[in-house]
Amino acid sequence: MLKTLIRKAYRLEYINADRLAVWMRHADELGRRIGAWIRHESKQGAGV
């Protein structure tokens, strides 16, 4: 969802190509962190 909004901002020329690359890297990192958090929490719940 976030990446879709970032691409839309680029298409509507709210951000340039450089900012698009930066924001996409941030979105990727955010996805990795959320995924790791979810995996961590599911392991914690399984051990209880």
mmCIF entry with sequence, helices, sheets and N, C-alpha, C, O atoms, coordinates in Angstrom:
data_MODEL
# 
_entry.id   MODEL 
# 
_entity.id                         1 
_entity.type                       polymer 
_entity.pdbx_number_of_molecules   1 
# 
_entity_poly.entity_id                      1 
_entity_poly.type                           'polypeptide(L)' 
_entity_poly.nstd_linkage                   no 
_entity_poly.nstd_monomer                   no 
_entity_poly.pdbx_seq_one_letter_code       MLKTLIRKAYRLEYINADRLAVWMRHADELGRRIGAWIRHESKQGAGV 
_entity_poly.pdbx_seq_one_letter_code_can   MLKTLIRKAYRLEYINADRLAVWMRHADELGRRIGAWIRHESKQGAGV 
_entity_poly.pdbx_strand_id                 A 
# 
loop_
_entity_poly_seq.entity_id 
_entity_poly_seq.num 
_entity_poly_seq.mon_id 
_entity_poly_seq.hetero 
1 1  MET n 
1 2  LEU n 
1 3  LYS n 
1 4  THR n 
1 5  LEU n 
1 6  ILE n 
1 7  ARG n 
1 8  LYS n 
1 9  ALA n 
1 10 TYR n 
1 11 ARG n 
1 12 LEU n 
1 13 GLU n 
1 14 TYR n 
1 15 ILE n 
1 16 ASN n 
1 17 ALA n 
1 18 ASP n 
1 19 ARG n 
1 20 LEU n 
1 21 ALA n 
1 22 VAL n 
1 23 TRP n 
1 24 MET n 
1 25 ARG n 
1 26 HIS n 
1 27 ALA n 
1 28 ASP n 
1 29 GLU n 
1 30 LEU n 
1 31 GLY n 
1 32 ARG n 
1 33 ARG n 
1 34 ILE n 
1 35 GLY n 
1 36 ALA n 
1 37 TRP n 
1 38 ILE n 
1 39 ARG n 
1 40 HIS n 
1 41 GLU n 
1 42 SER n 
1 43 LYS n 
1 44 GLN n 
1 45 GLY n 
1 46 ALA n 
1 47 GLY n 
1 48 VAL n 
# 
_struct_asym.id          A 
_struct_asym.entity_id   1 
# 
loop_
_struct_conf.conf_type_id 
_struct_conf.id 
_struct_conf.pdbx_PDB_helix_id 
_struct_conf.beg_label_comp_id 
_struct_conf.beg_label_asym_id 
_struct_conf.beg_label_seq_id 
_struct_conf.pdbx_beg_PDB_ins_code 
_struct_conf.end_label_comp_id 
_struct_conf.end_label_asym_id 
_struct_conf.end_label_seq_id 
_struct_conf.pdbx_end_PDB_ins_code 
_struct_conf.beg_auth_comp_id 
_struct_conf.beg_auth_asym_id 
_struct_conf.beg_auth_seq_id 
_struct_conf.end_auth_comp_id 
_struct_conf.end_auth_asym_id 
_struct_conf.end_auth_seq_id 
_struct_conf.pdbx_PDB_helix_class 
_struct_conf.details 
_struct_conf.pdbx_PDB_helix_length 
HELX_P HELX_P1 AA1 LEU A 2  ? ARG A 11 ? LEU A 2  ARG A 11 1 ? 10 
HELX_P HELX_P2 AA2 ALA A 17 ? ALA A 46 ? ALA A 17 ALA A 46 1 ? 30 
# 
_struct_conf_type.id          HELX_P 
_struct_conf_type.criteria    ? 
_struct_conf_type.reference   ? 
# 
loop_
_atom_site.group_PDB 
_atom_site.id 
_atom_site.type_symbol 
_atom_site.label_atom_id 
_atom_site.label_alt_id 
_atom_site.label_comp_id 
_atom_site.label_asym_id 
_atom_site.label_entity_id 
_atom_site.label_seq_id 
_atom_site.pdbx_PDB_ins_code 
_atom_site.Cartn_x 
_atom_site.Cartn_y 
_atom_site.Cartn_z 
_atom_site.occupancy 
_atom_site.B_iso_or_equiv 
_atom_site.pdbx_formal_charge 
_atom_site.auth_seq_id 
_atom_site.auth_comp_id 
_atom_site.auth_asym_id 
_atom_site.auth_atom_id 
_atom_site.pdbx_PDB_model_num 
ATOM 1   N N  . MET A 1 1  ? 0.821  -1.187  0.000   1.00 0.00 ? 1  MET A N  1 
ATOM 2   C CA . MET A 1 1  ? 0.000  0.000   0.000   1.00 0.00 ? 1  MET A CA 1 
ATOM 3   C C  . MET A 1 1  ? 0.875  1.266   0.000   1.00 0.00 ? 1  MET A C  1 
ATOM 4   O O  . MET A 1 1  ? 0.633  2.194   -0.772  1.00 0.00 ? 1  MET A O  1 
ATOM 5   N N  . LEU A 1 2  ? 1.880  1.291   0.862   1.00 0.00 ? 2  LEU A N  1 
ATOM 6   C CA . LEU A 1 2  ? 2.747  2.465   0.937   1.00 0.00 ? 2  LEU A CA 1 
ATOM 7   C C  . LEU A 1 2  ? 3.490  2.683   -0.376  1.00 0.00 ? 2  LEU A C  1 
ATOM 8   O O  . LEU A 1 2  ? 3.590  3.811   -0.857  1.00 0.00 ? 2  LEU A O  1 
ATOM 9   N N  . LYS A 1 3  ? 4.010  1.604   -0.953  1.00 0.00 ? 3  LYS A N  1 
ATOM 10  C CA . LYS A 1 3  ? 4.749  1.748   -2.211  1.00 0.00 ? 3  LYS A CA 1 
ATOM 11  C C  . LYS A 1 3  ? 3.843  2.260   -3.327  1.00 0.00 ? 3  LYS A C  1 
ATOM 12  O O  . LYS A 1 3  ? 4.287  3.021   -4.186  1.00 0.00 ? 3  LYS A O  1 
ATOM 13  N N  . THR A 1 4  ? 2.586  1.850   -3.319  1.00 0.00 ? 4  THR A N  1 
ATOM 14  C CA . THR A 1 4  ? 1.631  2.324   -4.312  1.00 0.00 ? 4  THR A CA 1 
ATOM 15  C C  . THR A 1 4  ? 1.453  3.835   -4.196  1.00 0.00 ? 4  THR A C  1 
ATOM 16  O O  . THR A 1 4  ? 1.427  4.543   -5.203  1.00 0.00 ? 4  THR A O  1 
ATOM 17  N N  . LEU A 1 5  ? 1.332  4.320   -2.974  1.00 0.00 ? 5  LEU A N  1 
ATOM 18  C CA . LEU A 1 5  ? 1.179  5.765   -2.764  1.00 0.00 ? 5  LEU A CA 1 
ATOM 19  C C  . LEU A 1 5  ? 2.443  6.531   -3.163  1.00 0.00 ? 5  LEU A C  1 
ATOM 20  O O  . LEU A 1 5  ? 2.366  7.642   -3.689  1.00 0.00 ? 5  LEU A O  1 
ATOM 21  N N  . ILE A 1 6  ? 3.595  5.932   -2.909  1.00 0.00 ? 6  ILE A N  1 
ATOM 22  C CA . ILE A 1 6  ? 4.856  6.577   -3.298  1.00 0.00 ? 6  ILE A CA 1 
ATOM 23  C C  . ILE A 1 6  ? 4.949  6.682   -4.818  1.00 0.00 ? 6  ILE A C  1 
ATOM 24  O O  . ILE A 1 6  ? 5.313  7.728   -5.355  1.00 0.00 ? 6  ILE A O  1 
ATOM 25  N N  . ARG A 1 7  ? 4.615  5.588   -5.504  1.00 0.00 ? 7  ARG A N  1 
ATOM 26  C CA . ARG A 1 7  ? 4.647  5.614   -6.975  1.00 0.00 ? 7  ARG A CA 1 
ATOM 27  C C  . ARG A 1 7  ? 3.641  6.623   -7.530  1.00 0.00 ? 7  ARG A C  1 
ATOM 28  O O  . ARG A 1 7  ? 3.917  7.303   -8.518  1.00 0.00 ? 7  ARG A O  1 
ATOM 29  N N  . LYS A 1 8  ? 2.482  6.714   -6.895  1.00 0.00 ? 8  LYS A N  1 
ATOM 30  C CA . LYS A 1 8  ? 1.467  7.679   -7.333  1.00 0.00 ? 8  LYS A CA 1 
ATOM 31  C C  . LYS A 1 8  ? 1.985  9.107   -7.164  1.00 0.00 ? 8  LYS A C  1 
ATOM 32  O O  . LYS A 1 8  ? 1.781  9.950   -8.037  1.00 0.00 ? 8  LYS A O  1 
ATOM 33  N N  . ALA A 1 9  ? 2.650  9.377   -6.048  1.00 0.00 ? 9  ALA A N  1 
ATOM 34  C CA . ALA A 1 9  ? 3.231  10.704  -5.832  1.00 0.00 ? 9  ALA A CA 1 
ATOM 35  C C  . ALA A 1 9  ? 4.246  11.025  -6.920  1.00 0.00 ? 9  ALA A C  1 
ATOM 36  O O  . ALA A 1 9  ? 4.343  12.170  -7.363  1.00 0.00 ? 9  ALA A O  1 
ATOM 37  N N  . TYR A 1 10 ? 4.996  10.026  -7.350  1.00 0.00 ? 10 TYR A N  1 
ATOM 38  C CA . TYR A 1 10 ? 5.968  10.236  -8.428  1.00 0.00 ? 10 TYR A CA 1 
ATOM 39  C C  . TYR A 1 10 ? 5.251  10.522  -9.754  1.00 0.00 ? 10 TYR A C  1 
ATOM 40  O O  . TYR A 1 10 ? 5.600  11.458  -10.474 1.00 0.00 ? 10 TYR A O  1 
ATOM 41  N N  . ARG A 1 11 ? 4.246  9.702   -10.058 1.00 0.00 ? 11 ARG A N  1 
ATOM 42  C CA . ARG A 1 11 ? 3.504  9.899   -11.309 1.00 0.00 ? 11 ARG A CA 1 
ATOM 43  C C  . ARG A 1 11 ? 2.829  11.277  -11.366 1.00 0.00 ? 11 ARG A C  1 
ATOM 44  O O  . ARG A 1 11 ? 2.739  11.889  -12.430 1.00 0.00 ? 11 ARG A O  1 
ATOM 45  N N  . LEU A 1 12 ? 2.360  11.752  -10.217 1.00 0.00 ? 12 LEU A N  1 
ATOM 46  C CA . LEU A 1 12 ? 1.708  13.067  -10.163 1.00 0.00 ? 12 LEU A CA 1 
ATOM 47  C C  . LEU A 1 12 ? 2.719  14.202  -10.020 1.00 0.00 ? 12 LEU A C  1 
ATOM 48  O O  . LEU A 1 12 ? 2.352  15.371  -9.899  1.00 0.00 ? 12 LEU A O  1 
ATOM 49  N N  . GLU A 1 13 ? 4.001  13.830  -10.038 1.00 0.00 ? 13 GLU A N  1 
ATOM 50  C CA . GLU A 1 13 ? 5.116  14.766  -9.991  1.00 0.00 ? 13 GLU A CA 1 
ATOM 51  C C  . GLU A 1 13 ? 5.190  15.559  -8.685  1.00 0.00 ? 13 GLU A C  1 
ATOM 52  O O  . GLU A 1 13 ? 5.643  16.703  -8.668  1.00 0.00 ? 13 GLU A O  1 
ATOM 53  N N  . TYR A 1 14 ? 4.735  14.932  -7.587  1.00 0.00 ? 14 TYR A N  1 
ATOM 54  C CA . TYR A 1 14 ? 4.943  15.529  -6.266  1.00 0.00 ? 14 TYR A CA 1 
ATOM 55  C C  . TYR A 1 14 ? 6.377  15.300  -5.793  1.00 0.00 ? 14 TYR A C  1 
ATOM 56  O O  . TYR A 1 14 ? 6.921  16.089  -5.021  1.00 0.00 ? 14 TYR A O  1 
ATOM 57  N N  . ILE A 1 15 ? 6.986  14.200  -6.271  1.00 0.00 ? 15 ILE A N  1 
ATOM 58  C CA . ILE A 1 15 ? 8.379  13.900  -5.945  1.00 0.00 ? 15 ILE A CA 1 
ATOM 59  C C  . ILE A 1 15 ? 9.120  13.580  -7.242  1.00 0.00 ? 15 ILE A C  1 
ATOM 60  O O  . ILE A 1 15 ? 8.506  13.158  -8.222  1.00 0.00 ? 15 ILE A O  1 
ATOM 61  N N  . ASN A 1 16 ? 10.439 13.780  -7.248  1.00 0.00 ? 16 ASN A N  1 
ATOM 62  C CA . ASN A 1 16 ? 11.238 13.480  -8.438  1.00 0.00 ? 16 ASN A CA 1 
ATOM 63  C C  . ASN A 1 16 ? 11.812 12.052  -8.332  1.00 0.00 ? 16 ASN A C  1 
ATOM 64  O O  . ASN A 1 16 ? 11.570 11.346  -7.353  1.00 0.00 ? 16 ASN A O  1 
ATOM 65  N N  . ALA A 1 17 ? 12.562 11.653  -9.339  1.00 0.00 ? 17 ALA A N  1 
ATOM 66  C CA . ALA A 1 17 ? 13.099 10.291  -9.396  1.00 0.00 ? 17 ALA A CA 1 
ATOM 67  C C  . ALA A 1 17 ? 14.051 9.998   -8.240  1.00 0.00 ? 17 ALA A C  1 
ATOM 68  O O  . ALA A 1 17 ? 14.067 8.884   -7.716  1.00 0.00 ? 17 ALA A O  1 
ATOM 69  N N  . ASP A 1 18 ? 14.836 10.983  -7.845  1.00 0.00 ? 18 ASP A N  1 
ATOM 70  C CA . ASP A 1 18 ? 15.760 10.780  -6.723  1.00 0.00 ? 18 ASP A CA 1 
ATOM 71  C C  . ASP A 1 18 ? 14.988 10.522  -5.428  1.00 0.00 ? 18 ASP A C  1 
ATOM 72  O O  . ASP A 1 18 ? 15.321 9.613   -4.667  1.00 0.00 ? 18 ASP A O  1 
ATOM 73  N N  . ARG A 1 19 ? 13.971 11.319  -5.190  1.00 0.00 ? 19 ARG A N  1 
ATOM 74  C CA . ARG A 1 19 ? 13.149 11.145  -3.987  1.00 0.00 ? 19 ARG A CA 1 
ATOM 75  C C  . ARG A 1 19 ? 12.389 9.825   -4.043  1.00 0.00 ? 19 ARG A C  1 
ATOM 76  O O  . ARG A 1 19 ? 12.185 9.179   -3.015  1.00 0.00 ? 19 ARG A O  1 
ATOM 77  N N  . LEU A 1 20 ? 11.970 9.423   -5.244  1.00 0.00 ? 20 LEU A N  1 
ATOM 78  C CA . LEU A 1 20 ? 11.288 8.135   -5.406  1.00 0.00 ? 20 LEU A CA 1 
ATOM 79  C C  . LEU A 1 20 ? 12.199 7.011   -4.936  1.00 0.00 ? 20 LEU A C  1 
ATOM 80  O O  . LEU A 1 20 ? 11.767 6.133   -4.189  1.00 0.00 ? 20 LEU A O  1 
ATOM 81  N N  . ALA A 1 21 ? 13.449 7.030   -5.367  1.00 0.00 ? 21 ALA A N  1 
ATOM 82  C CA . ALA A 1 21 ? 14.398 5.983   -4.974  1.00 0.00 ? 21 ALA A CA 1 
ATOM 83  C C  . ALA A 1 21 ? 14.600 5.965   -3.463  1.00 0.00 ? 21 ALA A C  1 
ATOM 84  O O  . ALA A 1 21 ? 14.636 4.900   -2.847  1.00 0.00 ? 21 ALA A O  1 
ATOM 85  N N  . VAL A 1 22 ? 14.729 7.149   -2.872  1.00 0.00 ? 22 VAL A N  1 
ATOM 86  C CA . VAL A 1 22 ? 14.928 7.231   -1.419  1.00 0.00 ? 22 VAL A CA 1 
ATOM 87  C C  . VAL A 1 22 ? 13.715 6.684   -0.681  1.00 0.00 ? 22 VAL A C  1 
ATOM 88  O O  . VAL A 1 22 ? 13.850 5.867   0.230   1.00 0.00 ? 22 VAL A O  1 
ATOM 89  N N  . TRP A 1 23 ? 12.540 7.132   -1.072  1.00 0.00 ? 23 TRP A N  1 
ATOM 90  C CA . TRP A 1 23 ? 11.316 6.686   -0.393  1.00 0.00 ? 23 TRP A CA 1 
ATOM 91  C C  . TRP A 1 23 ? 11.079 5.189   -0.570  1.00 0.00 ? 23 TRP A C  1 
ATOM 92  O O  . TRP A 1 23 ? 10.592 4.530   0.349   1.00 0.00 ? 23 TRP A O  1 
ATOM 93  N N  . MET A 1 24 ? 11.415 4.647   -1.737  1.00 0.00 ? 24 MET A N  1 
ATOM 94  C CA . MET A 1 24 ? 11.240 3.201   -1.942  1.00 0.00 ? 24 MET A CA 1 
ATOM 95  C C  . MET A 1 24 ? 12.192 2.416   -1.048  1.00 0.00 ? 24 MET A C  1 
ATOM 96  O O  . MET A 1 24 ? 11.820 1.365   -0.526  1.00 0.00 ? 24 MET A O  1 
ATOM 97  N N  . ARG A 1 25 ? 13.411 2.909   -0.863  1.00 0.00 ? 25 ARG A N  1 
ATOM 98  C CA . ARG A 1 25 ? 14.343 2.244   0.065   1.00 0.00 ? 25 ARG A CA 1 
ATOM 99  C C  . ARG A 1 25 ? 13.798 2.296   1.489   1.00 0.00 ? 25 ARG A C  1 
ATOM 100 O O  . ARG A 1 25 ? 13.879 1.315   2.228   1.00 0.00 ? 25 ARG A O  1 
ATOM 101 N N  . HIS A 1 26 ? 13.250 3.433   1.864   1.00 0.00 ? 26 HIS A N  1 
ATOM 102 C CA . HIS A 1 26 ? 12.660 3.547   3.208   1.00 0.00 ? 26 HIS A CA 1 
ATOM 103 C C  . HIS A 1 26 ? 11.480 2.574   3.370   1.00 0.00 ? 26 HIS A C  1 
ATOM 104 O O  . HIS A 1 26 ? 11.338 1.934   4.412   1.00 0.00 ? 26 HIS A O  1 
ATOM 105 N N  . ALA A 1 27 ? 10.653 2.472   2.351   1.00 0.00 ? 27 ALA A N  1 
ATOM 106 C CA . ALA A 1 27 ? 9.504  1.570   2.410   1.00 0.00 ? 27 ALA A CA 1 
ATOM 107 C C  . ALA A 1 27 ? 9.967  0.119   2.515   1.00 0.00 ? 27 ALA A C  1 
ATOM 108 O O  . ALA A 1 27 ? 9.375  -0.665  3.257   1.00 0.00 ? 27 ALA A O  1 
ATOM 109 N N  . ASP A 1 28 ? 11.015 -0.245  1.784   1.00 0.00 ? 28 ASP A N  1 
ATOM 110 C CA . ASP A 1 28 ? 11.576 -1.598  1.870   1.00 0.00 ? 28 ASP A CA 1 
ATOM 111 C C  . ASP A 1 28 ? 12.079 -1.891  3.279   1.00 0.00 ? 28 ASP A C  1 
ATOM 112 O O  . ASP A 1 28 ? 11.807 -2.952  3.841   1.00 0.00 ? 28 ASP A O  1 
ATOM 113 N N  . GLU A 1 29 ? 12.808 -0.947  3.835   1.00 0.00 ? 29 GLU A N  1 
ATOM 114 C CA . GLU A 1 29 ? 13.341 -1.120  5.188   1.00 0.00 ? 29 GLU A CA 1 
ATOM 115 C C  . GLU A 1 29 ? 12.206 -1.238  6.203   1.00 0.00 ? 29 GLU A C  1 
ATOM 116 O O  . GLU A 1 29 ? 12.269 -2.067  7.110   1.00 0.00 ? 29 GLU A O  1 
ATOM 117 N N  . LEU A 1 30 ? 11.190 -0.428  6.057   1.00 0.00 ? 30 LEU A N  1 
ATOM 118 C CA . LEU A 1 30 ? 10.044 -0.496  6.952   1.00 0.00 ? 30 LEU A CA 1 
ATOM 119 C C  . LEU A 1 30 ? 9.367  -1.867  6.864   1.00 0.00 ? 30 LEU A C  1 
ATOM 120 O O  . LEU A 1 30 ? 8.989  -2.441  7.885   1.00 0.00 ? 30 LEU A O  1 
ATOM 121 N N  . GLY A 1 31 ? 9.217  -2.378  5.665   1.00 0.00 ? 31 GLY A N  1 
ATOM 122 C CA . GLY A 1 31 ? 8.630  -3.707  5.482   1.00 0.00 ? 31 GLY A CA 1 
ATOM 123 C C  . GLY A 1 31 ? 9.458  -4.800  6.141   1.00 0.00 ? 31 GLY A C  1 
ATOM 124 O O  . GLY A 1 31 ? 8.914  -5.712  6.762   1.00 0.00 ? 31 GLY A O  1 
ATOM 125 N N  . ARG A 1 32 ? 10.774 -4.703  6.001   1.00 0.00 ? 32 ARG A N  1 
ATOM 126 C CA . ARG A 1 32 ? 11.644 -5.692  6.647   1.00 0.00 ? 32 ARG A CA 1 
ATOM 127 C C  . ARG A 1 32 ? 11.520 -5.625  8.162   1.00 0.00 ? 32 ARG A C  1 
ATOM 128 O O  . ARG A 1 32 ? 11.467 -6.660  8.827   1.00 0.00 ? 32 ARG A O  1 
ATOM 129 N N  . ARG A 1 33 ? 11.475 -4.423  8.708   1.00 0.00 ? 33 ARG A N  1 
ATOM 130 C CA . ARG A 1 33 ? 11.373 -4.277  10.168  1.00 0.00 ? 33 ARG A CA 1 
ATOM 131 C C  . ARG A 1 33 ? 10.041 -4.791  10.693  1.00 0.00 ? 33 ARG A C  1 
ATOM 132 O O  . ARG A 1 33 ? 9.991  -5.463  11.723  1.00 0.00 ? 33 ARG A O  1 
ATOM 133 N N  . ILE A 1 34 ? 8.969  -4.474  9.987   1.00 0.00 ? 34 ILE A N  1 
ATOM 134 C CA . ILE A 1 34 ? 7.651  -4.943  10.423  1.00 0.00 ? 34 ILE A CA 1 
ATOM 135 C C  . ILE A 1 34 ? 7.581  -6.463  10.318  1.00 0.00 ? 34 ILE A C  1 
ATOM 136 O O  . ILE A 1 34 ? 7.039  -7.121  11.206  1.00 0.00 ? 34 ILE A O  1 
ATOM 137 N N  . GLY A 1 35 ? 8.124  -7.023  9.243   1.00 0.00 ? 35 GLY A N  1 
ATOM 138 C CA . GLY A 1 35 ? 8.144  -8.474  9.093   1.00 0.00 ? 35 GLY A CA 1 
ATOM 139 C C  . GLY A 1 35 ? 8.920  -9.151  10.204  1.00 0.00 ? 35 GLY A C  1 
ATOM 140 O O  . GLY A 1 35 ? 8.488  -10.174 10.734  1.00 0.00 ? 35 GLY A O  1 
ATOM 141 N N  . ALA A 1 36 ? 10.066 -8.586  10.559  1.00 0.00 ? 36 ALA A N  1 
ATOM 142 C CA . ALA A 1 36 ? 10.877 -9.155  11.645  1.00 0.00 ? 36 ALA A CA 1 
ATOM 143 C C  . ALA A 1 36 ? 10.127 -9.061  12.969  1.00 0.00 ? 36 ALA A C  1 
ATOM 144 O O  . ALA A 1 36 ? 10.171 -9.991  13.775  1.00 0.00 ? 36 ALA A O  1 
ATOM 145 N N  . TRP A 1 37 ? 9.447  -7.956  13.195  1.00 0.00 ? 37 TRP A N  1 
ATOM 146 C CA . TRP A 1 37 ? 8.679  -7.769  14.426  1.00 0.00 ? 37 TRP A CA 1 
ATOM 147 C C  . TRP A 1 37 ? 7.553  -8.796  14.515  1.00 0.00 ? 37 TRP A C  1 
ATOM 148 O O  . TRP A 1 37 ? 7.319  -9.381  15.573  1.00 0.00 ? 37 TRP A O  1 
ATOM 149 N N  . ILE A 1 38 ? 6.857  -9.011  13.397  1.00 0.00 ? 38 ILE A N  1 
ATOM 150 C CA . ILE A 1 38 ? 5.767  -9.997  13.375  1.00 0.00 ? 38 ILE A CA 1 
ATOM 151 C C  . ILE A 1 38 ? 6.316  -11.396 13.636  1.00 0.00 ? 38 ILE A C  1 
ATOM 152 O O  . ILE A 1 38 ? 5.730  -12.154 14.409  1.00 0.00 ? 38 ILE A O  1 
ATOM 153 N N  . ARG A 1 39 ? 7.435  -11.747 13.002  1.00 0.00 ? 39 ARG A N  1 
ATOM 154 C CA . ARG A 1 39 ? 8.039  -13.068 13.235  1.00 0.00 ? 39 ARG A CA 1 
ATOM 155 C C  . ARG A 1 39 ? 8.454  -13.208 14.702  1.00 0.00 ? 39 ARG A C  1 
ATOM 156 O O  . ARG A 1 39 ? 8.248  -14.260 15.307  1.00 0.00 ? 39 ARG A O  1 
ATOM 157 N N  . HIS A 1 40 ? 9.024  -12.172 15.260  1.00 0.00 ? 40 HIS A N  1 
ATOM 158 C CA . HIS A 1 40 ? 9.459  -12.195 16.660  1.00 0.00 ? 40 HIS A CA 1 
ATOM 159 C C  . HIS A 1 40 ? 8.265  -12.404 17.586  1.00 0.00 ? 40 HIS A C  1 
ATOM 160 O O  . HIS A 1 40 ? 8.312  -13.224 18.503  1.00 0.00 ? 40 HIS A O  1 
ATOM 161 N N  . GLU A 1 41 ? 7.206  -11.661 17.335  1.00 0.00 ? 41 GLU A N  1 
ATOM 162 C CA . GLU A 1 41 ? 6.019  -11.751 18.189  1.00 0.00 ? 41 GLU A CA 1 
ATOM 163 C C  . GLU A 1 41 ? 5.338  -13.109 18.058  1.00 0.00 ? 41 GLU A C  1 
ATOM 164 O O  . GLU A 1 41 ? 4.811  -13.624 19.044  1.00 0.00 ? 41 GLU A O  1 
ATOM 165 N N  . SER A 1 42 ? 5.337  -13.701 16.866  1.00 0.00 ? 42 SER A N  1 
ATOM 166 C CA . SER A 1 42 ? 4.697  -15.007 16.729  1.00 0.00 ? 42 SER A CA 1 
ATOM 167 C C  . SER A 1 42 ? 5.518  -16.097 17.423  1.00 0.00 ? 42 SER A C  1 
ATOM 168 O O  . SER A 1 42 ? 4.962  -17.075 17.922  1.00 0.00 ? 42 SER A O  1 
ATOM 169 N N  . LYS A 1 43 ? 6.835  -15.923 17.453  1.00 0.00 ? 43 LYS A N  1 
ATOM 170 C CA . LYS A 1 43 ? 7.664  -16.877 18.197  1.00 0.00 ? 43 LYS A CA 1 
ATOM 171 C C  . LYS A 1 43 ? 7.421  -16.730 19.695  1.00 0.00 ? 43 LYS A C  1 
ATOM 172 O O  . LYS A 1 43 ? 7.378  -17.725 20.419  1.00 0.00 ? 43 LYS A O  1 
ATOM 173 N N  . GLN A 1 44 ? 7.264  -15.512 20.156  1.00 0.00 ? 44 GLN A N  1 
ATOM 174 C CA . GLN A 1 44 ? 6.998  -15.275 21.575  1.00 0.00 ? 44 GLN A CA 1 
ATOM 175 C C  . GLN A 1 44 ? 5.672  -15.899 21.976  1.00 0.00 ? 44 GLN A C  1 
ATOM 176 O O  . GLN A 1 44 ? 5.573  -16.504 23.044  1.00 0.00 ? 44 GLN A O  1 
ATOM 177 N N  . GLY A 1 45 ? 4.657  -15.764 21.143  1.00 0.00 ? 45 GLY A N  1 
ATOM 178 C CA . GLY A 1 45 ? 3.342  -16.324 21.443  1.00 0.00 ? 45 GLY A CA 1 
ATOM 179 C C  . GLY A 1 45 ? 3.338  -17.846 21.421  1.00 0.00 ? 45 GLY A C  1 
ATOM 180 O O  . GLY A 1 45 ? 2.601  -18.479 22.177  1.00 0.00 ? 45 GLY A O  1 
ATOM 181 N N  . ALA A 1 46 ? 4.157  -18.433 20.559  1.00 0.00 ? 46 ALA A N  1 
ATOM 182 C CA . ALA A 1 46 ? 4.211  -19.898 20.452  1.00 0.00 ? 46 ALA A CA 1 
ATOM 183 C C  . ALA A 1 46 ? 4.905  -20.520 21.667  1.00 0.00 ? 46 ALA A C  1 
ATOM 184 O O  . ALA A 1 46 ? 4.626  -21.665 22.022  1.00 0.00 ? 46 ALA A O  1 
ATOM 185 N N  . GLY A 1 47 ? 5.796  -19.776 22.294  1.00 0.00 ? 47 GLY A N  1 
ATOM 186 C CA . GLY A 1 47 ? 6.544  -20.289 23.418  1.00 0.00 ? 47 GLY A CA 1 
ATOM 187 C C  . GLY A 1 47 ? 5.802  -20.204 24.731  1.00 0.00 ? 47 GLY A C  1 
ATOM 188 O O  . GLY A 1 47 ? 6.268  -20.745 25.733  1.00 0.00 ? 47 GLY A O  1 
ATOM 189 N N  . VAL A 1 48 ? 4.673  -19.547 24.754  1.00 0.00 ? 48 VAL A N  1 
ATOM 190 C CA . VAL A 1 48 ? 3.934  -19.345 26.020  1.00 0.00 ? 48 VAL A CA 1 
ATOM 191 C C  . VAL A 1 48 ? 3.072  -20.501 26.344  1.00 0.00 ? 48 VAL A C  1 
ATOM 192 O O  . VAL A 1 48 ? 2.387  -20.493 27.367  1.00 0.00 ? 48 VAL A O  1 
# 
